[in-house]
Amino acid sequence: MTTAFDPIDLAGTRLANRIAMAPMTRSRAGEGGTATELTAEYYAQRASAGLIITEGVQPSVVGQGYPWTPGLHSAEQVASWRKVTDAVHAAGGRIFAQLMHTGRIGHPVLLPDGLVPVGPSAIAAEGAHFTPEGMKDLVTPRELTGPEVRATIADHAAAARNAIEAGFDGVEVHGANGYLVQQFLAANSNRRTDEWGGSVENRIRFAVEVVKAVAAGIGAERTGLRISPANTLGSIAETDTEATYTALVDAIEPLGLAYLHVMEASSGIRELTLDLRKRFSGALILNAFTDGPTGPDALALVEDGTADVISYGQLFLANPDLPARLKAGGPFNAADRATFYGGGAKGYTDYPALTG
């Protein structure tokens, strides 16, 4: 019987186990959106994961939606990430960079030169957003023109090439959690009437073209995609979830990607997860709905064949040696929500290991 502690090969990337660290925004980037020595320490501490997927990294200036998040679109940023990848590899780990364009989720105060957030359509998400100037209402994004959509796809491919230059083992395209890719997928945030909107085929086009461009730039075997069907974050409302995601997975299946990463937004999505697994011949990484206090239970999903790899968020944030703790049955450190975003070492690199 296969267990979560057995190795696996992701299209050529050998993982020591089937326990992944899910991407988590931490808002601790240095000047100019660079990775820091503290960033390197944080990820190296967690190198016993079979795979680390980094926090969301913006592929362009306008792709930034949160304060103090890192990028992969400047030479300084690329050079800064090298210390992170070197540290993780020295500790025996494997690490993919997650490319995250937040689209309409953001605020002009986070962007330079009078830029404003962009989206598939000029439709604002509801609610307020944290900025260095405090909470501010989300703004109406500027609708991307057709040429700008193509340029945004190219930005993802360029950032993916930068990731490989920085020493990453691959990249994950962030198509989940209400950010730009999912904004194109959902009819309530995408009301375009051109080739990028309207029908399911048109609404999945941006996601498919981003994945194709990244795969062409760095190799499909180093490319993954994260999705979160029926996720309502960022005011997303999907009315045709099953049709959208089956069409999307069918479209990317021939590419030979390293993996598909599914984040389950609710317990009711499991049936769709199982359907997508049947449609996708590569590895399935699952951020199961059971993640959290019952996170260890998710390991059984590898044993019963539901997933190839299980990813953990908060448990990995608070437990740098999570695979060892899972194997031992605990104990587990509790995550300190007050230190999730921003700040320094506290709540970042000071969680103790079992042997610490």
Phi, psi and chi 1 to 4 in degrees:
 res  aa     phi    psi   chi1   chi2   chi3   chi4
   1 MET       -  131.6  177.4 -178.2   65.6      -
   2 THR   -74.1  136.5  -60.0      -      -      -
   3 THR  -122.4  170.1   76.6      -      -      -
   4 ALA   -68.4  -11.9      -      -      -      -
   5 PHE   -97.6    3.4  -56.2  101.9      -      -
   6 ASP   -87.4  150.4  -67.2  -32.1      -      -
   7 PRO   -71.5  165.0   25.1  -33.1      -      -
   8 ILE  -151.1  150.9 -174.2  173.4      -      -
   9 ASP  -107.0  120.8 -171.5  -75.7      -      -
  10 LEU   -98.3   83.7  -68.1 -172.4      -      -
  11 ALA    52.1   34.9      -      -      -      -
  12 GLY   114.4  -15.6      -      -      -      -
  13 THR   -95.7  112.7  -60.5      -      -      -
  14 ARG   -83.5  122.7 -179.5   77.2  168.9  174.7
  15 LEU  -105.2  139.0  -51.9 -174.1      -      -
  16 ALA   -71.7  -25.9      -      -      -      -
  17 ASN  -152.9 -180.0   57.7   59.6      -      -
  18 ARG  -108.6   33.4  -63.8  162.8 -176.7 -108.7
  19 ILE  -116.6  116.5  -59.9  165.9      -      -
  20 ALA  -110.1  151.2      -      -      -      -
  21 MET   -91.7  118.2  176.7  177.4  169.6      -
  22 ALA   -72.6  154.8      -      -      -      -
  23 PRO   -67.7  135.9   22.0  -31.2      -      -
  24 MET  -143.4  121.4  -68.8  173.1  -76.4      -
  25 THR   -63.9  130.5  -64.9      -      -      -
  26 ARG  -121.7  -14.1  -57.1  -54.5  -49.6  -87.4
  27 SER    52.7   54.1  -68.9      -      -      -
  28 ARG  -131.0   24.9  -75.7  170.1  166.2   84.3
  29 ALA   -67.7  155.4      -      -      -      -
  30 GLY   -84.4 -170.7      -      -      -      -
  31 GLU   -58.3  135.9 -175.4  176.1   -3.7      -
  32 GLY    73.3   21.1      -      -      -      -
  33 GLY    68.7   35.0      -      -      -      -
  34 THR   -97.2  155.4   54.4      -      -      -
  35 ALA   -77.7  151.8      -      -      -      -
  36 THR  -120.3  176.4   67.0      -      -      -
  37 GLU   -60.1  -34.7  -65.0  -68.9  -16.2      -
  38 LEU   -67.8  -36.9 -157.7   59.7      -      -
  39 THR   -59.2  -45.6  -46.6      -      -      -
  40 ALA   -62.2  -41.0      -      -      -      -
  41 GLU   -64.8  -43.1 -179.4 -178.7   -1.6      -
  42 TYR   -58.2  -50.5  168.7   69.9      -      -
  43 TYR   -72.9  -37.4  -75.0  115.6      -      -
  44 ALA   -63.1  -34.1      -      -      -      -
  45 GLN   -59.5  -27.2  -74.5  177.3  -16.6      -
  46 ARG  -106.1   19.5  -69.8  154.2  178.1   80.7
  47 ALA   -71.5   -7.2      -      -      -      -
  48 SER   -76.1   -7.6   63.6      -      -      -
  49 ALA   -61.5  145.5      -      -      -      -
  50 GLY   -59.9  -39.6      -      -      -      -
  51 LEU  -145.3  132.3  176.7   65.4      -      -
  52 ILE   -99.6  130.0  -67.7  171.2      -      -
  53 ILE  -111.8  121.7  -53.7  165.0      -      -
  54 THR   -68.5  168.0   71.1      -      -      -
  55 GLU   -53.5  160.7   62.0 -150.1  -83.9      -
  56 GLY   -61.0  131.5      -      -      -      -
  57 VAL  -118.6  122.7 -178.3      -      -      -
  58 GLN   -73.2  135.9   52.6 -102.4   15.5      -
  59 PRO   -84.9   -5.5   31.5  -35.0      -      -
  60 SER  -157.7  167.3   61.6      -      -      -
  61 VAL   -60.4  -46.7  172.9      -      -      -
  62 VAL   -74.6   -9.0   76.1      -      -      -
  63 GLY   -79.6   -3.8      -      -      -      -
  64 GLN   -82.3  129.0 -179.2  172.6   -2.3      -
  65 GLY  -120.3   -5.7      -      -      -      -
  66 TYR  -135.2  155.0  -62.6   96.2      -      -
  67 PRO   -67.9  145.1  -14.4   27.9      -      -
  68 TRP    59.5   38.1  -45.2  -59.0      -      -
  69 THR  -102.9  151.6   53.2      -      -      -
  70 PRO   -86.5  162.3   31.3  -35.1      -      -
  71 GLY  -126.4  174.8      -      -      -      -
  72 LEU  -139.7   43.4  -95.3  171.3      -      -
  73 HIS  -123.7    5.0   53.0   81.4      -      -
  74 SER  -130.1  158.1   74.6      -      -      -
  75 ALA   -61.2  -37.1      -      -      -      -
  76 GLU   -65.7  -40.4  -66.6   76.0   17.9      -
  77 GLN   -64.6  -45.0  -68.3  165.4   -8.3      -
  78 VAL   -59.2  -47.4  173.2      -      -      -
  79 ALA   -61.9  -37.0      -      -      -      -
  80 SER   -68.0  -33.4   72.6      -      -      -
  81 TRP   -71.5  -20.6  -82.2  109.9      -      -
  82 ARG   -60.2  -35.9  172.6   59.1   74.4  169.7
  83 LYS   -66.8  -29.9   66.8  172.7   74.6   75.9
  84 VAL   -71.6  -51.0  177.6      -      -      -
  85 THR   -65.1  -37.4   58.5      -      -      -
  86 ASP   -62.4  -42.1  -76.8  -10.3      -      -
  87 ALA   -66.2  -41.9      -      -      -      -
  88 VAL   -66.4  -44.0  169.6      -      -      -
  89 HIS   -66.4  -36.5  -69.7  150.8      -      -
  90 ALA   -63.0  -28.7      -      -      -      -
  91 ALA   -89.7    4.8      -      -      -      -
  92 GLY    88.7   12.8      -      -      -      -
  93 GLY   -97.4  173.0      -      -      -      -
  94 ARG  -125.7  141.0  -65.0  -71.0  179.1  -95.1
  95 ILE  -142.9  128.7 -177.0  167.6      -      -
  96 PHE  -108.0  145.2  -86.5   42.1      -      -
  97 ALA   -92.4  132.3      -      -      -      -
  98 GLN   -90.9  123.8 -171.9 -166.4   64.3      -
  99 LEU   -90.3  117.3  -57.5 -177.2      -      -
 100 MET  -126.9  107.1 -179.8  177.6   80.8      -
 101 HIS   -99.2  118.1 -168.8  -52.4      -      -
 102 THR   -82.9  -10.0   59.9      -      -      -
 103 GLY    61.0 -124.4      -      -      -      -
 104 ARG   -76.1  -10.1   67.6  179.7 -176.3  174.6
 105 ILE   -85.2  102.3  -56.4  -59.7      -      -
 106 GLY   165.2 -165.8      -      -      -      -
 107 HIS  -156.8  146.9 -163.6  -83.6      -      -
 108 PRO   -56.0  -28.9  -28.2   36.3      -      -
 109 VAL   -66.1  -15.7  -58.8      -      -      -
 110 LEU   -86.9   -9.6  -63.6  166.3      -      -
 111 LEU  -116.0  149.3  -56.3  173.9      -      -
 112 PRO   -87.8  168.3   33.4  -35.8      -      -
 113 ASP    56.2   34.2  -55.7  -36.0      -      -
 114 GLY    73.1   12.3      -      -      -      -
 115 LEU   -69.2  153.2  -67.6  175.3      -      -
 116 VAL  -128.4  156.6  -62.6      -      -      -
 117 PRO   -56.9  151.6  -26.1   36.3      -      -
 118 VAL  -120.7  161.4  -62.9      -      -      -
 119 GLY  -158.6  176.2      -      -      -      -
 120 PRO   -65.5  -31.7   20.0  -30.4      -      -
 121 SER  -140.3  161.8  -61.6      -      -      -
 122 ALA   -83.4   66.2      -      -      -      -
 123 ILE  -127.8  121.2  -58.1  169.7      -      -
 124 ALA   -79.4  147.1      -      -      -      -
 125 ALA   -79.8  155.2      -      -      -      -
 126 GLU   -80.4  154.3  -62.0  176.2   -3.2      -
 127 GLY   102.1 -176.6      -      -      -      -
 128 ALA  -112.1  164.5      -      -      -      -
 129 HIS  -135.2  141.1 -163.3   63.3      -      -
 130 PHE   -76.6  132.6  177.4   74.9      -      -
 131 THR  -135.7  168.3   77.8      -      -      -
 132 PRO   -60.6  -16.1  -25.8   36.2      -      -
 133 GLU  -101.1   15.4  -61.7  177.2    6.3      -
 134 GLY    99.0 -172.0      -      -      -      -
 135 MET   -73.3  133.4  -61.8  -62.2  -67.0      -
 136 LYS  -135.7  145.0  -68.6 -177.2  177.2  -69.0
 137 ASP   -61.7  140.9  -70.5  -21.2      -      -
 138 LEU   -62.9  143.4  -71.8  163.6      -      -
 139 VAL  -101.3  164.5  -59.3      -      -      -
 140 THR   -73.4  124.0  -61.1      -      -      -
 141 PRO   -74.0  161.0   30.9  -36.7      -      -
 142 ARG   -84.9  129.1 -175.9  177.1   61.5   78.1
 143 GLU   -68.8  129.0 -179.8  174.9  -49.0      -
 144 LEU   -66.5  135.6  -70.0  162.9      -      -
 145 THR   -75.7  166.4   65.4      -      -      -
 146 GLY   -54.9  -50.5      -      -      -      -
 147 PRO   -61.1  -34.3  -27.2   36.8      -      -
 148 GLU   -69.4  -32.7  -73.4  172.0  -23.1      -
 149 VAL   -60.8  -46.1  172.8      -      -      -
 150 ARG   -62.1  -39.7  -69.5  -71.0  179.4 -173.4
 151 ALA   -65.4  -35.9      -      -      -      -
 152 THR   -67.4  -37.5  -56.9      -      -      -
 153 ILE   -61.3  -44.4  -67.1  168.0      -      -
 154 ALA   -63.6  -34.2      -      -      -      -
 155 ASP   -60.6  -41.4  -72.9  -19.4      -      -
 156 HIS   -63.6  -42.5  -78.7   79.9      -      -
 157 ALA   -64.8  -40.5      -      -      -      -
 158 ALA   -65.2  -42.1      -      -      -      -
 159 ALA   -65.0  -35.0      -      -      -      -
 160 ALA   -64.6  -42.9      -      -      -      -
 161 ARG   -63.3  -38.2  -67.5 -169.3  -65.7  -89.8
 162 ASN   -62.6  -37.5  -73.9  -17.5      -      -
 163 ALA   -61.9  -42.9      -      -      -      -
 164 ILE   -65.9  -40.5  -60.3  -54.6      -      -
 165 GLU   -60.0  -33.5 -177.9 -178.4  -18.3      -
 166 ALA   -80.2   -2.5      -      -      -      -
 167 GLY    99.2    5.8      -      -      -      -
 168 PHE   -68.7  152.1  -76.1   99.3      -      -
 169 ASP   -78.1  -16.4  -63.1  -66.7      -      -
 170 GLY   173.4 -172.3      -      -      -      -
 171 VAL  -135.4  154.1  -55.3      -      -      -
 172 GLU  -116.6  125.2  175.2  179.5  -78.1      -
 173 VAL   -80.7  126.4  174.2      -      -      -
 174 HIS   -85.3  104.0 -164.4  -12.8      -      -
 175 GLY  -111.6   26.2      -      -      -      -
 176 ALA  -126.2 -178.6      -      -      -      -
 177 ASN    60.5   24.4  -66.1    5.5      -      -
 178 GLY    82.2   12.6      -      -      -      -
 179 TYR   -91.3 -169.8  -60.7  126.0      -      -
 180 LEU   -54.5  -46.3 -175.3   63.6      -      -
 181 VAL   -61.9  -45.1  172.2      -      -      -
 182 GLN   -69.5  -28.3 -166.3  177.8   19.1      -
 183 GLN   -62.4  -34.8  -70.1  162.2   27.3      -
 184 PHE   -70.8  -33.7  -89.9   91.2      -      -
 185 LEU   -70.7  -32.4  -66.0  174.8      -      -
 186 ALA   -93.0  132.4      -      -      -      -
 187 ALA   -67.5  -25.0      -      -      -      -
 188 ASN   -78.1  -18.5   79.3  -45.5      -      -
 189 SER  -108.8   -9.6   51.3      -      -      -
 190 ASN  -124.6  100.7  179.0   -1.8      -      -
 191 ARG  -114.5   29.1  -63.2 -179.5 -174.0  168.0
 192 ARG   -68.8  155.4  -57.9  175.5   72.5   98.7
 193 THR  -117.0   10.2   56.8      -      -      -
 194 ASP   -98.3 -159.2   61.0    3.8      -      -
 195 GLU   -67.8   -9.9   63.2 -177.8  -45.2      -
 196 TRP  -102.6    4.4  -55.1  101.8      -      -
 197 GLY  -150.1  171.4      -      -      -      -
 198 GLY   100.9  -98.1      -      -      -      -
 199 SER   -72.2  163.1   66.5      -      -      -
 200 VAL   -56.1  -44.4  166.8      -      -      -
 201 GLU   -57.1  -40.4  179.9 -176.8    8.2      -
 202 ASN   -75.0  -38.5  -76.5   -4.0      -      -
 203 ARG   -70.5  -25.8  -78.2 -174.0  -80.5  115.1
 204 ILE   -84.3  -10.0   68.6  169.7      -      -
 205 ARG   -58.2  -42.1 -167.8 -176.1  -51.9  -82.5
 206 PHE   -62.8  -47.4  179.9   73.4      -      -
 207 ALA   -58.7  -46.0      -      -      -      -
 208 VAL   -63.7  -43.3  172.6      -      -      -
 209 GLU   -69.0  -35.2  -68.3  -59.6  -42.2      -
 210 VAL   -63.2  -48.2  168.1      -      -      -
 211 VAL   -62.2  -43.2  171.0      -      -      -
 212 LYS   -60.9  -43.0  -77.3 -177.0  175.9  178.8
 213 ALA   -66.2  -41.4      -      -      -      -
 214 VAL   -65.1  -46.0  169.1      -      -      -
 215 ALA   -62.2  -38.8      -      -      -      -
 216 ALA   -66.1  -31.7      -      -      -      -
 217 GLY   -79.6  -34.6      -      -      -      -
 218 ILE  -128.2   -5.4   65.2  171.5      -      -
 219 GLY   103.1  132.9      -      -      -      -
 220 ALA   -61.0  -31.1      -      -      -      -
 221 GLU   -68.6  -10.3   74.2  -79.7    0.6      -
 222 ARG  -114.2   18.1  -64.4 -166.4  -74.2 -165.0
 223 THR  -122.4  132.4  -56.3      -      -      -
 224 GLY  -127.3  164.8      -      -      -      -
 225 LEU  -132.9  133.4  170.4   65.3      -      -
 226 ARG  -107.8  134.2 -167.6 -179.0 -155.1 -149.2
 227 ILE  -133.2  158.8   56.7  175.1      -      -
 228 SER  -141.6   76.8   59.0      -      -      -
 229 PRO   -53.9  136.4  -25.7   35.7      -      -
 230 ALA    68.0   11.6      -      -      -      -
 231 ASN   -72.2  131.5 -164.9  -25.2      -      -
 232 THR  -101.5    6.7   58.4      -      -      -
 233 LEU   -58.0  146.9  -71.6  174.7      -      -
 234 GLY    67.8   27.9      -      -      -      -
 235 SER    64.0   26.6  -59.9      -      -      -
 236 ILE   -76.9  136.5  -67.7  -66.3      -      -
 237 ALA  -136.3  103.8      -      -      -      -
 238 GLU   -93.6  125.8  -65.1  174.4  -10.9      -
 239 THR  -100.4  -11.0   56.6      -      -      -
 240 ASP  -137.2   52.5   48.7    9.2      -      -
 241 THR   -57.3  -51.1  -62.5      -      -      -
 242 GLU   -60.8  -46.9 -177.3  176.0  -10.8      -
 243 ALA   -63.2  -39.2      -      -      -      -
 244 THR   -65.3  -49.7  -62.0      -      -      -
 245 TYR   -79.7  -29.0  -72.4   92.7      -      -
 246 THR   -68.5  -39.7   54.3      -      -      -
 247 ALA   -64.9  -41.0      -      -      -      -
 248 LEU   -62.3  -49.4  173.1   58.4      -      -
 249 VAL   -66.0  -38.8  171.5      -      -      -
 250 ASP   -60.9  -34.9  -73.3  -11.2      -      -
 251 ALA   -73.0  -34.0      -      -      -      -
 252 ILE   -92.1  -14.5   65.0  169.1      -      -
 253 GLU   -53.0  -43.8  158.4   59.9   21.1      -
 254 PRO   -66.7  -12.7  -19.1   32.4      -      -
 255 LEU   -72.9  -25.6  -60.9  177.3      -      -
 256 GLY    76.9   42.4      -      -      -      -
 257 LEU   -64.9  158.9  -59.1 -175.8      -      -
 258 ALA   -63.8  -40.3      -      -      -      -
 259 TYR  -166.3  163.6   65.3   80.1      -      -
 260 LEU  -116.2  128.5  176.5   68.1      -      -
 261 HIS  -111.8  111.4 -172.4  179.7      -      -
 262 VAL  -103.2  124.1  176.9      -      -      -
 263 MET  -101.2  118.6  175.7 -174.5  169.2      -
 264 GLU   -84.3  119.3  -67.3 -177.5  -35.0      -
 265 ALA   -80.9  -17.7      -      -      -      -
 266 SER  -159.9  167.3   69.0      -      -      -
 267 SER   -66.8  -24.4   58.3      -      -      -
 268 GLY   -75.4   -4.0      -      -      -      -
 269 ILE   -91.7   -6.2 -150.2   69.4      -      -
 270 ARG   -58.4  -38.9 -179.1   59.3   52.2   82.0
 271 GLU   -60.7  -40.4 -175.8  175.7  -11.5      -
 272 LEU   -67.7  -39.7  178.0   56.7      -      -
 273 THR   -54.7  -46.0  -62.1      -      -      -
 274 LEU   -65.7  -36.4  -66.3  172.0      -      -
 275 ASP   -66.3  -43.9 -176.1   26.4      -      -
 276 LEU   -63.9  -36.4  -62.3  179.6      -      -
 277 ARG   -60.7  -41.0  176.5  159.2  176.7   68.6
 278 LYS   -66.0  -31.7  -67.8  175.7 -177.4  176.7
 279 ARG   -81.5  -20.1  -65.8  169.4 -178.8  -89.1
 280 PHE  -109.3  121.4 -174.1   73.8      -      -
 281 SER   -86.2  -13.0   58.7      -      -      -
 282 GLY   -82.3 -170.7      -      -      -      -
 283 ALA   -72.4  141.1      -      -      -      -
 284 LEU  -106.6  119.1  179.4   75.9      -      -
 285 ILE   -97.5  130.7  -60.3  179.0      -      -
 286 LEU  -121.0  121.2 -179.4   59.3      -      -
 287 ASN   -93.9   88.0 -167.8 -134.9      -      -
 288 ALA   -69.8  152.0      -      -      -      -
 289 PHE   -60.4  -20.8 -177.1   68.2      -      -
 290 THR   -77.9   -3.3   53.6      -      -      -
 291 ASP   -59.5  142.7 -166.5    5.8      -      -
 292 GLY   125.0 -139.0      -      -      -      -
 293 PRO   -57.1  -30.1  -25.7   34.8      -      -
 294 THR  -102.9   20.4   58.2      -      -      -
 295 GLY   -51.1  -42.8      -      -      -      -
 296 PRO   -56.9  -27.4  -27.8   35.9      -      -
 297 ASP   -62.5  -25.2  -63.5  -15.4      -      -
 298 ALA   -66.8  -18.8      -      -      -      -
 299 LEU   -59.2  -29.7  -62.5 -179.9      -      -
 300 ALA   -64.3  -19.7      -      -      -      -
 301 LEU   -71.5  -20.8  -62.6  172.8      -      -
 302 VAL   -76.8  -42.9  170.9      -      -      -
 303 GLU   -63.4  -36.2  -62.4  171.2    6.0      -
 304 ASP   -91.6    2.2   68.8   14.5      -      -
 305 GLY    86.8    4.6      -      -      -      -
 306 THR   -62.7  -38.5  -61.2      -      -      -
 307 ALA  -140.3  161.8      -      -      -      -
 308 ASP   -92.0  -32.8  -64.4  -62.2      -      -
 309 VAL  -139.4  142.6  177.2      -      -      -
 310 ILE  -109.7  130.5  -64.5  -62.8      -      -
 311 SER  -106.3  143.9   67.4      -      -      -
 312 TYR  -124.6  138.0  -70.2   96.3      -      -
 313 GLY   -97.4  -91.5      -      -      -      -
 314 GLN   -57.4  -35.2  -71.1 -174.6   29.0      -
 315 LEU   -61.7  -36.7  -89.6 -178.9      -      -
 316 PHE   -77.0  -31.5 -121.2  126.0      -      -
 317 LEU   -58.5  -43.5 -177.9  155.2      -      -
 318 ALA   -92.8  -12.7      -      -      -      -
 319 ASN  -130.8   90.6  -63.5  -84.4      -      -
 320 PRO   -60.9  -25.6   19.3  -31.7      -      -
 321 ASP  -105.7   43.0   55.5  -13.5      -      -
 322 LEU   -54.9  -43.9 -177.4   59.0      -      -
 323 PRO   -56.3  -41.2  -29.7   38.4      -      -
 324 ALA   -65.8  -39.1      -      -      -      -
 325 ARG   -67.6  -39.7  -71.0  177.5 -177.4  -92.8
 326 LEU   -64.4  -40.0  -71.4  168.6      -      -
 327 LYS   -66.6  -34.3 -162.5  163.4 -168.7  176.3
 328 ALA   -85.1   -7.2      -      -      -      -
 329 GLY    79.0   20.3      -      -      -      -
 330 GLY   107.3 -172.0      -      -      -      -
 331 PRO   -76.8  167.0   31.2  -36.6      -      -
 332 PHE  -122.2  133.8  -59.8   99.1      -      -
 333 ASN   -66.3  145.8  -60.2  -38.9      -      -
 334 ALA   -86.8  139.2      -      -      -      -
 335 ALA   -76.5  139.0      -      -      -      -
 336 ASP   -96.7  101.2  176.3   12.4      -      -
 337 ARG   -62.2  -28.0  -63.3 -170.3   64.9   86.6
 338 ALA   -65.8  -18.0      -      -      -      -
 339 THR  -113.3   16.4   58.4      -      -      -
 340 PHE   -61.6  -43.4  -82.0    4.8      -      -
 341 TYR  -122.1  129.2  -51.5  109.8      -      -
 342 GLY    77.7  172.4      -      -      -      -
 343 GLY    95.5 -158.6      -      -      -      -
 344 GLY  -121.3 -130.3      -      -      -      -
 345 ALA   -70.5  -30.3      -      -      -      -
 346 LYS   -61.7  126.6 -179.4  175.1  173.1   56.0
 347 GLY    73.3   12.7      -      -      -      -
 348 TYR  -127.2  -61.6 -168.5   51.8      -      -
 349 THR  -116.9    8.3   56.5      -      -      -
 350 ASP  -105.8    8.4   62.3  -13.0      -      -
 351 TYR   -71.0  130.5  -74.6  104.6      -      -
 352 PRO   -77.6  147.2   27.9  -34.8      -      -
 353 ALA   -86.4  166.6      -      -      -      -
 354 LEU   -57.9  -36.0  -78.1  172.6      -      -
 355 THR   -96.2    4.7   58.3      -      -      -
 356 GLY   -79.3      -      -      -      -      -
